[in-house]
Amino acid sequence: MFLLLFFVLLIQFLTYWIFEPLTSFLEYFLEIRLFPIIALIGLIFLFSAKNIEQN
């Protein structure tokens, strides 16, 4: 039981250690620099004529 708990905690720690800097960087980059571009692309995609069903 303790061996299983040790392996689970080890996997969680390694996953956090590997992916936390990447996610932190992407969160900062996308939040501050790319949000207007992403919002504009989303609005264009949402209101584009291709998405409106034509009868």
C-alpha positions in Angstrom: 0.0 0.0 0.0 2.8 2.4 0.9 4.7 1.4 -2.2 1.7 2.2 -4.4 1.3 5.6 -2.6 5.0 6.3 -3.0 4.8 5.6 -6.8 1.7 7.8 -7.2 3.3 10.7 -5.3 6.5 10.3 -7.3 4.6 10.4 -10.6 2.7 13.5 -9.5 5.8 15.2 -8.4 7.7 14.5 -11.6 4.7 15.5 -13.7 4.5 18.8 -11.8 8.2 19.3 -12.1 8.3 18.7 -15.8 5.1 20.5 -16.9 4.8 23.4 -14.4 7.3 25.7 -16.0 5.8 25.1 -19.5 2.3 25.8 -18.3 3.3 28.8 -16.3 5.1 30.3 -19.4 2.2 29.5 -21.7 -0.4 30.9 -19.3 1.6 34.2 -19.0 2.2 34.4 -22.8 -1.3 33.7 -23.8 -3.0 35.8 -21.1 -1.1 39.0 -21.8 0.2 39.0 -25.3 -2.1 36.8 -27.4 -5.5 37.4 -25.8 -6.6 40.1 -28.2 -5.6 38.0 -31.2 -7.3 34.9 -29.9 -10.4 36.9 -29.1 -10.5 38.4 -32.6 -10.0 35.1 -34.3 -12.8 33.6 -32.1 -15.2 36.4 -33.0 -14.4 36.1 -36.7 -14.9 32.3 -36.5 -18.1 32.8 -34.5 -19.7 35.3 -36.9 -18.3 34.1 -40.2 -20.7 33.2 -43.0 -19.4 29.7 -43.2 -20.8 28.7 -39.8 -24.3 29.9 -40.6 -26.4 27.1 -42.1 -27.8 28.1 -45.4 -31.1 26.5 -46.6 
